[in-house]
Amino acid sequence: MPLWIGNFVAGTDFCQMIESRVGRAVVADAKLEALRWDGNSAASEILILVGRASSDLDRLEAKALRAEWNWRALFQGVWRVENIEVQELSAAFKAKKGAESEEKQNAEQEILNSEPFPADHSQVPAFISDWLPSRLEFGRFDIHKADLDFGEMKVSRTSLSIIPGENGHNIEARGGSLFVVGMPPLTLAQCRMREREGNYFLDDSRAFVTGGGSLVASGCFGKNTRLNLIWEGVPASLLPVPRLGEYLDGISQGQAALDANGNWRGSLSLTGARIHNLPGMKTIASLLRNPSWVNPPIQTLSTDFEWSGGNLTLTNLVVESSGLARIEGRLRVSAGGDLSGELQLALDQTALQQLPGAREMVFTTPRNGWYWTPVQLGGTLSAPTEDLSSRLTTSIAGAVLLKESGKAIDAVPSTAIDTAKDLINIFAPLFP
């Protein structure tokens, strides 16, 4: 290397050139600590980038950097760094802006682009600066510990490799923790991604759910954001459904897709499920003379779902506890907690024997060994309403009166009459 180039790269002007070029690339103000040279290798204690108003970057801090330079590239008119190793990196990015904000950002970008960045080498004689390359190229980045903050998603203590590829970069992350709003904490096994012209394609990402289970993700981020998730072995208590874990145990598996509008659609099912602590179950067990209703096992639980703007819609819902009940239908919980739904509820003949008149007047449709009735849900999550109670009250009250007048169906046992009277006492205050 000519002596005058050696003197240049060892001086402050070379650091200023790097600051200028990196700052331009990410629309940020850059500060690089002085370089320490050892042959073709240069080290710096810290690089700090502070994003300008129109930059997606808020702040980045890289510690203990080491770069391997390719001096032969000077003859090709380029400053080239073959490999950059970073011991620690932390970066925070700004929240994604809406269409109106993006328009304003683009206008602001034009103004900011006209603002001068620090001169590349202001104090170098013109005959030298005219010869020096105007391009700065980076090869591979290896980051041993990275903390990344994207607002609703955070990655901590992961290792990153960023490798130049055709029209972009290939990115691989290994280890560390992933935190996404509304999801349980994840331990990252690996993540492979491609960056192409500002779009990020997630080819293979695998993580373990803290508390049990695994997750596989794929998709893309950018102009046409989409994300596909497949999970298995995740406890029901860890699913992002409000209060679900308070009333339901079990292991879930399913898939979900996120579209460009931020809406989730997918399906899930549970195995080994059991209902617990659900209000009213002890009362039902007592009335139906069957203790299995207190914490009933669930052999089948599956549904399709949509999560949009805080509103949860369940369709093709199927819940079955063998020998006790089966539910089919759809329901919706709004962002404000309003509840609505249309369900089909089925009981078997044994349960209906404890509800005089219910088989003849309410559960009138036989199908697949069950007796069915429609149920309309309303109200709120904290104060739900349904139209089944009034019909049961009417049918049971009628059966009781008929029995007491000696005109009831002979098949109705005396224990059912006691149950019916208890049911009337419970349901009657609900109606004027």
C-alpha positions as CSV (number, residue, x, y, z in Angstrom):
1,M,0.0,0.0,0.0
2,P,1.4,3.4,-0.9
3,L,2.6,5.4,2.2
4,W,0.2,8.3,1.5
5,I,-2.8,5.9,1.5
6,G,-1.6,4.4,4.7
7,N,-1.4,7.8,6.3
8,F,-4.9,8.6,5.0
9,V,-6.6,5.5,6.4
10,A,-4.8,5.9,9.7
11,G,-6.1,9.5,10.1
12,T,-9.4,11.1,11.1
13,D,-10.4,11.8,7.5
14,F,-10.9,8.1,6.8
15,C,-13.2,7.7,9.8
16,Q,-15.2,10.8,8.6
17,M,-15.5,9.2,5.2
18,I,-16.9,6.0,6.7
19,E,-19.3,8.1,8.9
20,S,-20.5,10.0,5.8
21,R,-21.1,6.9,3.6
22,V,-22.8,4.9,6.3
23,G,-24.9,7.9,7.4
24,R,-26.1,8.4,3.8
25,A,-27.1,4.8,3.5
26,V,-29.4,4.7,6.5
27,V,-30.3,8.5,6.7
28,A,-28.6,8.9,10.0
29,D,-25.9,10.8,11.8
30,A,-22.9,8.5,12.4
31,K,-20.0,8.6,14.9
32,L,-17.2,6.1,14.6
33,E,-14.5,5.9,17.2
34,A,-10.9,6.1,15.9
35,L,-9.6,3.0,14.0
36,R,-6.7,0.9,15.3
37,W,-4.9,-0.9,12.4
38,D,-3.2,-4.3,12.4
39,G,-2.3,-5.2,8.8
40,N,-5.5,-5.3,6.8
41,S,-7.6,-5.4,9.9
42,A,-9.1,-2.3,11.6
43,A,-10.8,-2.2,15.0
44,S,-13.0,0.4,16.6
45,E,-14.5,0.5,20.1
46,I,-17.9,1.8,19.0
47,L,-20.1,3.0,16.1
48,I,-23.3,5.1,16.9
49,L,-26.0,5.9,14.4
50,V,-28.8,8.3,15.2
51,G,-31.6,8.2,12.6
52,R,-32.8,11.4,11.1
53,A,-36.5,12.3,11.1
54,S,-37.2,10.4,7.9
55,S,-35.1,7.3,8.7
56,D,-36.6,4.0,9.8
57,L,-33.8,3.7,12.3
58,D,-34.1,5.4,15.7
59,R,-30.7,4.5,17.1
60,L,-28.0,1.9,16.6
61,E,-25.0,1.2,18.8
62,A,-22.3,-1.3,17.8
63,K,-19.5,-2.2,20.1
64,A,-16.1,-3.8,19.6
65,L,-16.0,-3.8,15.8
66,R,-13.3,-5.4,13.6
67,A,-13.2,-5.1,9.8
68,E,-11.0,-6.9,7.2
69,W,-10.2,-4.6,4.2
70,N,-9.5,-5.7,0.7
71,W,-6.9,-3.1,-0.6
72,R,-6.8,-4.7,-4.1
73,A,-10.3,-3.4,-4.6
74,L,-8.9,0.2,-4.7
75,F,-7.7,-0.5,-8.2
76,Q,-11.3,-1.3,-9.1
77,G,-12.4,2.1,-7.7
78,V,-14.0,0.9,-4.5
79,W,-13.3,0.8,-0.8
80,R,-14.2,-2.8,0.1
81,V,-14.6,-4.4,3.5
82,E,-14.7,-8.2,3.2
83,N,-15.9,-9.0,6.7
84,I,-17.1,-7.0,9.7
85,E,-17.2,-8.6,13.1
86,V,-19.3,-7.0,15.9
87,Q,-19.3,-8.3,19.5
88,E,-22.4,-6.4,20.6
89,L,-25.1,-4.5,18.7
90,S,-28.3,-2.8,19.9
91,A,-30.7,-1.1,17.5
92,A,-34.2,0.4,17.8
93,F,-36.4,1.1,14.8
94,K,-39.3,3.5,14.5
95,A,-42.9,2.4,14.3
96,K,-44.3,1.8,10.9
97,K,-46.1,4.8,9.5
98,G,-49.4,4.9,7.7
99,A,-50.0,6.0,4.1
100,E,-50.4,9.6,5.0
101,S,-47.3,9.6,7.2
102,E,-45.3,7.9,4.4
103,E,-46.3,10.7,2.0
104,K,-45.1,13.3,4.4
105,Q,-42.0,11.2,5.0
106,N,-41.2,11.1,1.3
107,A,-41.5,14.9,1.0
108,E,-39.3,15.2,4.1
109,Q,-36.8,12.8,2.7
110,E,-36.2,15.0,-0.3
111,I,-35.5,18.0,1.9
112,L,-33.2,16.0,4.2
113,N,-31.3,14.5,1.2
114,S,-30.3,18.0,0.3
115,E,-28.8,18.6,3.8
116,P,-25.0,18.0,3.7
117,F,-23.5,15.1,5.5
118,P,-19.9,15.5,6.8
119,A,-17.4,15.7,3.9
120,D,-15.7,12.4,3.1
121,H,-12.2,13.8,3.3
122,S,-12.3,17.5,3.5
123,Q,-8.7,18.0,4.4
124,V,-7.1,15.7,1.9
125,P,-5.3,17.5,-1.0
126,A,-7.4,17.7,-4.2
127,F,-5.0,15.6,-6.3
128,I,-5.3,12.8,-3.8
129,S,-9.1,13.0,-3.1
130,D,-9.8,13.1,-6.8
131,W,-8.1,9.7,-7.1
132,L,-9.7,8.1,-4.1
133,P,-12.7,5.8,-4.7
134,S,-16.1,7.2,-4.3
135,R,-17.8,3.8,-3.4
136,L,-17.8,2.0,-0.1
137,E,-18.8,-1.7,-0.2
138,F,-19.4,-4.1,2.7
139,G,-19.2,-7.8,2.6
140,R,-20.3,-10.1,5.4
141,F,-21.4,-9.0,8.9
142,D,-21.1,-11.3,11.9
143,I,-22.7,-10.0,15.1
144,H,-22.2,-12.2,18.1
145,K,-24.9,-10.6,20.3
146,A,-27.7,-8.4,19.0
147,D,-30.7,-6.7,20.6
148,L,-33.2,-5.5,18.1
149,D,-36.3,-3.4,19.0
150,F,-39.0,-3.1,16.3
151,G,-41.7,-1.8,18.6
152,E,-44.2,-4.6,18.9
153,M,-41.5,-7.2,18.3
154,K,-38.2,-7.4,20.1
155,V,-35.2,-9.8,19.7
156,S,-32.6,-10.1,22.4
157,R,-29.2,-11.8,22.6
158,T,-29.3,-13.4,19.2
159,S,-26.3,-13.9,16.9
160,L,-26.6,-12.5,13.4
161,S,-24.9,-13.1,10.0
162,I,-25.7,-10.8,7.1
163,I,-24.2,-11.9,3.8
164,P,-24.5,-10.0,0.5
165,G,-26.6,-11.8,-2.1
166,E,-28.1,-11.1,-5.5
167,N,-29.9,-7.8,-5.3
168,G,-29.9,-7.8,-1.5
169,H,-28.7,-9.7,1.5
170,N,-29.2,-13.1,3.2
171,I,-29.7,-12.9,6.9
172,E,-29.4,-15.7,9.5
173,A,-30.2,-15.4,13.2
174,R,-29.4,-18.1,15.8
175,G,-30.4,-18.3,19.5
176,G,-31.7,-15.6,21.7
177,S,-35.2,-14.6,22.7
178,L,-38.1,-13.3,20.7
179,F,-40.9,-11.2,22.2
180,V,-44.0,-10.3,20.2
181,V,-47.0,-8.4,21.6
182,G,-49.9,-10.7,22.3
183,M,-47.7,-13.9,22.1
184,P,-45.9,-15.9,24.7
185,P,-42.1,-15.4,24.9
186,L,-40.1,-17.5,22.4
187,T,-36.6,-19.0,22.3
188,L,-35.2,-18.6,18.8
189,A,-33.7,-21.7,17.3
190,Q,-32.9,-20.3,13.9
191,C,-34.2,-17.7,11.4
192,R,-33.3,-17.5,7.7
193,M,-34.3,-14.4,5.8
194,R,-33.6,-12.8,2.4
195,E,-33.6,-9.0,1.9
196,R,-34.4,-7.9,-1.7
197,E,-34.9,-4.2,-2.5
198,G,-36.4,-3.4,0.9
199,N,-38.6,-6.5,1.2
200,Y,-37.7,-9.2,3.7
201,F,-38.6,-12.8,2.9
202,L,-38.7,-15.2,5.9
203,D,-37.8,-18.6,4.5
204,D,-37.4,-20.6,7.6
205,S,-37.8,-19.6,11.2
206,R,-38.1,-22.0,14.1
207,A,-38.7,-21.2,17.8
208,F,-39.6,-22.9,21.0
209,V,-42.4,-21.5,23.2
210,T,-41.4,-20.7,26.7
211,G,-43.7,-23.0,28.7
212,G,-43.9,-25.7,26.0
213,G,-44.4,-26.2,22.3
214,S,-42.7,-25.0,19.1
215,L,-43.5,-22.5,16.3
216,V,-42.5,-22.4,12.6
217,A,-42.8,-19.1,10.7
218,S,-42.5,-18.0,7.1
219,G,-43.6,-15.1,5.0
220,C,-42.5,-11.6,3.9
221,F,-42.3,-8.1,5.3
222,G,-42.4,-4.9,3.2
223,K,-44.8,-3.8,0.5
224,N,-46.9,-6.9,0.7
225,T,-46.6,-8.1,4.2
226,R,-47.7,-11.7,5.0
227,L,-46.8,-14.1,7.7
228,N,-47.6,-17.8,8.2
229,L,-47.3,-19.6,11.5
230,I,-47.6,-23.2,12.4
231,W,-47.4,-24.3,16.0
232,E,-47.8,-27.5,18.0
233,G,-47.6,-28.6,21.6
234,V,-48.5,-25.2,23.0
235,P,-50.5,-25.1,26.2
236,A,-53.9,-23.5,25.9
237,S,-53.0,-21.0,28.7
238,L,-50.3,-19.5,26.4
239,L,-52.6,-18.8,23.4
240,P,-53.3,-15.1,22.8
241,V,-57.0,-15.5,23.7
242,P,-58.3,-13.3,26.6
243,R,-58.9,-15.4,29.8
244,L,-58.8,-18.7,28.0
245,G,-56.3,-20.2,30.4
246,E,-58.6,-19.4,33.3
247,Y,-61.2,-22.0,32.1
248,L,-59.4,-24.4,29.8
249,D,-56.4,-26.8,30.0
250,G,-55.0,-28.7,27.0
251,I,-52.4,-28.7,24.3
252,S,-53.0,-26.8,21.1
253,Q,-51.8,-27.1,17.5
254,G,-52.8,-25.0,14.6
255,Q,-51.8,-22.5,11.9
256,A,-52.4,-18.8,11.3
257,A,-51.8,-16.3,8.4
258,L,-51.3,-12.6,8.8
259,D,-52.3,-10.4,5.8
260,A,-51.1,-7.0,4.7
261,N,-54.0,-5.3,6.6
262,G,-52.9,-6.8,10.0
263,N,-55.7,-9.4,10.1
264,W,-55.0,-13.0,11.3
265,R,-56.9,-16.0,10.0
266,G,-56.3,-19.6,10.9
267,S,-57.4,-22.7,12.7
268,L,-56.6,-24.5,15.9
269,S,-57.5,-27.6,17.8
270,L,-56.8,-28.9,21.3
271,T,-56.0,-32.3,22.7
272,G,-56.1,-33.5,26.3
273,A,-58.4,-30.6,27.1
274,R,-60.5,-30.1,30.3
275,I,-62.7,-27.3,31.4
276,H,-62.2,-26.0,34.9
277,N,-63.4,-23.0,37.1
278,L,-66.1,-22.2,34.6
279,P,-69.0,-20.4,36.4
280,G,-72.1,-22.5,36.8
281,M,-70.6,-25.9,36.1
282,K,-71.0,-27.1,39.7
283,T,-74.7,-26.0,39.6
284,I,-75.2,-27.9,36.3
285,A,-73.5,-31.0,37.8
286,S,-75.8,-30.9,40.8
287,L,-79.0,-30.3,38.7
288,L,-78.1,-33.1,36.3
289,R,-77.0,-35.5,39.0
290,N,-73.7,-36.0,37.2
291,P,-70.3,-34.9,38.8
292,S,-68.5,-35.1,35.5
293,W,-70.0,-31.7,34.6
294,V,-67.8,-30.0,37.2
295,N,-64.5,-30.4,35.3
296,P,-65.6,-32.1,32.1
297,P,-62.9,-33.6,29.8
298,I,-63.0,-32.3,26.2
299,Q,-62.3,-35.0,23.5
300,T,-62.9,-32.7,20.6
301,L,-62.2,-28.9,20.4
302,S,-61.5,-27.3,17.0
303,T,-62.3,-24.0,15.3
304,D,-61.4,-21.6,12.5
305,F,-60.7,-18.1,13.7
306,E,-60.2,-14.5,12.5
307,W,-58.6,-11.8,14.6
308,S,-59.1,-8.3,13.1
309,G,-58.8,-4.9,14.8
310,G,-59.1,-6.6,18.2
311,N,-62.3,-8.5,17.2
312,L,-62.2,-12.3,17.5
313,T,-64.5,-14.4,15.3
314,L,-64.7,-18.2,15.7
315,T,-66.4,-20.3,12.9
316,N,-66.8,-24.0,12.4
317,L,-66.5,-24.3,16.2
318,V,-66.8,-27.9,17.5
319,V,-66.6,-28.8,21.2
320,E,-67.5,-32.2,22.5
321,S,-67.4,-33.9,25.8
322,S,-68.3,-37.6,25.2
323,G,-71.5,-38.6,27.0
324,L,-72.2,-35.0,28.2
325,A,-72.6,-32.4,25.5
326,R,-71.6,-31.2,22.0
327,I,-71.5,-27.6,20.7
328,E,-71.3,-26.5,17.1
329,G,-71.5,-23.0,15.5
330,R,-69.9,-19.6,15.5
331,L,-69.3,-16.7,18.0
332,R,-67.8,-13.3,18.0
333,V,-66.1,-11.2,20.7
334,S,-65.6,-7.6,19.8
335,A,-62.7,-5.4,20.9
336,G,-64.9,-3.9,23.5
337,G,-66.0,-7.2,24.9
338,D,-69.4,-7.5,23.3
339,L,-70.4,-11.1,22.7
340,S,-72.6,-12.6,19.9
341,G,-73.0,-16.1,18.5
342,E,-75.2,-18.7,17.0
343,L,-74.6,-22.2,18.4
344,Q,-76.2,-25.6,18.2
345,L,-76.1,-27.4,21.6
346,A,-76.6,-31.1,22.0
347,L,-77.3,-33.3,25.0
348,D,-77.7,-37.0,25.3
349,Q,-80.7,-38.9,26.4
350,T,-79.3,-39.5,30.0
351,A,-78.9,-35.7,30.6
352,L,-82.3,-34.9,29.1
353,Q,-84.0,-37.3,31.5
354,Q,-83.2,-34.8,34.3
355,L,-84.9,-32.0,32.4
356,P,-88.6,-32.8,32.1
357,G,-90.1,-31.5,28.9
358,A,-86.7,-30.5,27.4
359,R,-86.6,-33.4,25.0
360,E,-90.1,-32.8,23.7
361,M,-90.0,-29.0,23.6
362,V,-86.4,-27.8,23.4
363,F,-83.9,-30.4,22.3
364,T,-86.2,-31.6,19.5
365,T,-83.7,-32.5,16.7
366,P,-82.0,-36.0,16.9
367,R,-78.7,-36.3,15.1
368,N,-75.8,-38.7,15.5
369,G,-76.9,-39.9,18.9
370,W,-77.5,-36.4,20.3
371,Y,-80.5,-34.2,20.7
372,W,-80.0,-30.7,19.4
373,T,-81.3,-27.1,20.0
374,P,-80.2,-23.7,18.7
375,V,-78.8,-21.2,21.2
376,Q,-78.4,-17.5,20.6
377,L,-75.6,-15.7,22.5
378,G,-75.4,-11.9,23.3
379,G,-74.4,-9.5,26.0
380,T,-70.7,-9.1,27.0
381,L,-67.9,-11.4,28.1
382,S,-68.5,-10.2,31.7
383,A,-72.3,-10.4,31.5
384,P,-73.2,-12.9,28.7
385,T,-76.8,-13.6,27.7
386,E,-78.5,-16.5,26.0
387,D,-82.0,-17.6,24.9
388,L,-81.9,-21.2,26.2
389,S,-82.7,-20.5,29.8
390,S,-86.2,-19.1,29.0
391,R,-87.1,-22.0,26.8
392,L,-85.9,-24.5,29.4
393,T,-87.8,-22.8,32.1
394,T,-91.0,-22.8,30.1
395,S,-90.6,-26.5,29.1
396,I,-89.7,-27.7,32.6
397,A,-92.3,-25.6,34.3
398,G,-94.9,-27.1,32.0
399,A,-93.7,-30.6,32.7
400,V,-93.8,-30.1,36.4
401,L,-97.3,-28.7,36.4
402,L,-98.4,-31.6,34.2
403,K,-96.8,-34.1,36.6
404,E,-98.4,-32.5,39.6
405,S,-101.8,-32.7,37.9
406,G,-101.2,-36.3,37.1
407,K,-101.0,-35.7,33.3
408,A,-97.3,-35.8,32.8
409,I,-95.5,-38.3,30.6
410,D,-95.0,-41.5,32.7
411,A,-91.3,-41.7,31.6
412,V,-90.4,-38.7,33.6
413,P,-88.8,-40.0,36.9
414,S,-89.5,-38.4,40.2
415,T,-85.9,-37.2,40.6
416,A,-86.3,-35.2,37.4
417,I,-89.2,-33.3,39.0
418,D,-86.9,-32.3,41.9
419,T,-84.3,-31.2,39.3
420,A,-86.9,-29.3,37.4
421,K,-88.1,-27.4,40.5
422,D,-84.5,-26.4,41.2
423,L,-84.0,-25.2,37.7
424,I,-87.1,-23.1,37.8
425,N,-85.9,-21.5,41.0
426,I,-82.6,-20.6,39.3
427,F,-83.9,-19.4,36.0
428,A,-87.1,-17.6,37.1
429,P,-85.3,-14.5,38.5
430,L,-83.8,-14.0,35.0
431,F,-87.1,-13.1,33.5
432,P,-89.9,-10.6,34.3
